Amino acid sequence: MQSNEFNSLFITEFAEPLIEHGFQMVGRGNSMRHTDDTRELLILRQGGRLARQGMARSVICFRHTFLRPIESDDPAKKSIYVEDCPRKFTFDDFDRWFRRPRNYQPENSGRWRIHDINYADLDPRQLSERLKKLRTIVIERVLPWTESLSEEGELLQIKKFGENAWCERRWIEDYENFLSRRTY
């Protein structure tokens, strides 16, 4: 299968149905964003130096919207990258997932896992089924999980399980600033 065929199926079987659940397309690489209050779930397609011929590569990311991106002090900066998100997952992390969500796991400084779909070896029917399964995982498991993530809980997770990386110190500062201004 060629990339244009993959992109067409990706749009019809994955992206458009997720738009019905509140997702928006972002960027040129078929990345997606879902924002609910301060929670932001991103499905970021990986290209550039991470691109591989015949493969679609992606990372599921979670962040709170007030966290400053790495390259800016403006939390409202439109382009959000994997590095800007404390939580990074693959679809496999949510497949057959019936236990409590995992604790924060540091995946900083360009070190994170990537989910690959080797579409070059798939026929359209196989790819369609795979994309439908990934869409179901997002709707039934990932979105409900993100609804359970509070600002206080994420701050505690990073403090307890972090590696004291500079981005983690920045996230802790952002969480503490947000929580200190919060009115109940």
C-alpha positions as CSV (number, residue, x, y, z in Angstrom):
1,M,0.0,0.0,0.0
2,Q,1.2,3.5,-0.8
3,S,1.2,6.5,1.6
4,N,-1.7,8.2,-0.3
5,E,-3.9,5.1,0.2
6,F,-2.9,4.9,3.8
7,N,-3.8,8.6,4.4
8,S,-7.2,8.2,2.8
9,L,-8.1,5.3,5.0
10,F,-6.6,7.0,8.0
11,I,-8.9,9.9,7.5
12,T,-12.1,7.9,6.9
13,E,-11.5,5.1,9.4
14,F,-9.7,6.9,12.2
15,A,-9.7,10.7,12.0
16,E,-13.3,11.6,10.9
17,P,-15.0,9.3,13.5
18,L,-12.8,10.8,16.2
19,I,-13.8,14.3,15.1
20,E,-17.3,13.3,16.0
21,H,-16.0,12.7,19.6
22,G,-14.5,16.2,19.9
23,F,-11.1,15.8,18.3
24,Q,-9.6,18.3,15.9
25,M,-7.0,17.8,13.2
26,V,-3.8,19.8,13.9
27,G,-0.8,20.4,11.7
28,R,-0.1,19.0,8.3
29,G,0.8,15.4,9.4
30,N,-2.6,14.2,10.5
31,S,-2.1,14.7,14.2
32,M,-5.1,15.1,16.4
33,R,-6.1,17.0,19.5
34,H,-8.9,16.7,22.1
35,T,-9.2,19.4,24.7
36,D,-11.5,19.2,27.7
37,D,-11.2,22.0,30.3
38,T,-7.5,22.0,31.1
39,R,-6.9,18.4,29.8
40,E,-5.3,17.9,26.4
41,L,-5.0,14.6,24.6
42,L,-2.9,14.5,21.5
43,I,-2.3,11.8,19.0
44,L,0.9,13.1,17.3
45,R,2.1,11.6,14.1
46,Q,5.9,11.4,13.9
47,G,7.7,12.5,10.8
48,G,10.9,14.2,9.9
49,R,13.9,12.3,11.2
50,L,11.5,9.8,12.8
51,A,9.8,8.9,9.5
52,R,10.2,5.5,8.0
53,Q,9.1,4.4,4.5
54,G,5.8,2.5,4.5
55,M,5.2,3.2,8.2
56,A,2.9,5.5,10.1
57,R,4.4,6.4,13.4
58,S,2.5,8.0,16.3
59,V,2.6,8.8,20.0
60,I,-0.4,9.4,22.3
61,C,0.4,12.3,24.6
62,F,-1.3,13.9,27.5
63,R,-0.7,17.3,29.1
64,H,-2.6,20.1,30.9
65,T,-3.1,23.1,28.7
66,F,-1.3,25.5,31.1
67,L,2.0,23.7,30.9
68,R,4.6,25.8,29.0
69,P,6.0,24.2,25.8
70,I,9.7,23.5,25.8
71,E,10.5,26.2,23.2
72,S,8.2,28.9,24.6
73,D,7.0,30.4,27.8
74,D,3.5,30.8,26.2
75,P,1.2,27.9,27.2
76,A,-1.1,28.9,24.3
77,K,1.6,28.2,21.7
78,K,-0.2,26.3,18.9
79,S,2.4,23.7,17.9
80,I,2.7,21.2,20.6
81,Y,5.3,18.5,20.3
82,V,5.9,15.2,22.1
83,E,8.5,16.8,24.3
84,D,5.9,19.3,25.7
85,C,3.9,16.5,27.2
86,P,4.6,14.7,30.5
87,R,2.6,11.5,29.6
88,K,3.6,9.6,26.5
89,F,2.0,6.3,25.4
90,T,1.5,3.9,22.5
91,F,-1.8,2.4,21.5
92,D,-0.4,-0.9,22.9
93,D,-0.4,0.6,26.4
94,F,-4.2,0.7,26.3
95,D,-4.9,-2.5,24.4
96,R,-6.6,-5.1,26.7
97,W,-6.1,-2.6,29.5
98,F,-8.4,-3.3,32.5
99,R,-6.2,-2.3,35.4
100,R,-5.6,1.2,36.8
101,P,-3.6,3.5,34.6
102,R,0.1,3.4,35.0
103,N,2.1,5.9,37.1
104,Y,4.0,8.7,35.4
105,Q,7.0,7.2,33.5
106,P,9.8,9.6,32.5
107,E,10.3,9.6,28.8
108,N,12.1,12.9,28.3
109,S,14.9,14.2,26.2
110,G,13.9,12.5,23.0
111,R,13.5,9.1,24.6
112,W,10.0,7.8,24.1
113,R,8.3,4.8,22.6
114,I,6.5,5.1,19.2
115,H,3.6,3.1,17.8
116,D,4.2,1.9,14.3
117,I,1.8,0.8,11.6
118,N,3.6,-0.9,8.8
119,Y,1.0,-0.2,6.2
120,A,3.2,-1.1,3.2
121,D,2.6,-4.8,4.1
122,L,-1.2,-4.4,4.6
123,D,-4.1,-4.6,2.2
124,P,-6.9,-2.0,2.5
125,R,-9.2,-4.4,4.5
126,Q,-6.5,-5.2,7.0
127,L,-5.5,-1.6,7.5
128,S,-9.2,-0.6,7.9
129,E,-9.6,-3.1,10.7
130,R,-6.5,-2.0,12.4
131,L,-7.5,1.6,12.3
132,K,-11.0,0.8,13.6
133,K,-9.4,-1.0,16.5
134,L,-7.1,1.9,17.3
135,R,-10.1,4.3,17.1
136,T,-12.0,2.1,19.6
137,I,-9.1,2.1,22.0
138,V,-9.0,5.9,21.9
139,I,-12.8,6.2,22.5
140,E,-13.3,3.5,25.0
141,R,-10.0,3.6,27.0
142,V,-7.8,6.6,26.3
143,L,-10.5,9.4,26.6
144,P,-12.0,8.0,29.8
145,W,-8.5,7.7,31.3
146,T,-7.7,11.3,30.6
147,E,-10.9,12.4,32.3
148,S,-9.5,10.9,35.5
149,L,-6.3,13.0,35.5
150,S,-6.4,15.9,37.8
151,E,-3.9,18.7,38.1
152,E,-3.1,17.8,41.7
153,G,-2.7,14.1,40.8
154,E,-0.3,14.8,37.9
155,L,1.8,17.1,40.0
156,L,2.2,14.3,42.6
157,Q,3.0,11.8,39.9
158,I,5.8,13.9,38.5
159,K,7.2,14.7,41.9
160,K,7.1,11.0,43.0
161,F,8.2,9.2,39.8
162,G,10.1,11.9,37.9
163,E,13.9,11.9,37.3
164,N,14.4,15.6,38.1
165,A,14.8,16.5,34.4
166,W,14.7,20.2,33.6
167,C,11.3,19.7,31.8
168,E,9.9,18.0,34.9
169,R,11.0,20.9,37.1
170,R,9.3,23.3,34.7
171,W,6.1,21.2,34.8
172,I,6.2,21.1,38.6
173,E,6.5,24.9,38.6
174,D,3.6,25.2,36.2
175,Y,1.4,22.9,38.2
176,E,2.2,24.7,41.4
177,N,1.5,28.1,39.9
178,F,-1.8,26.9,38.4
179,L,-2.9,25.3,41.7
180,S,-1.9,28.4,43.7
181,R,-4.2,30.6,41.6
182,R,-7.1,28.2,41.4
183,T,-10.3,29.2,43.0
184,Y,-12.8,26.5,44.1
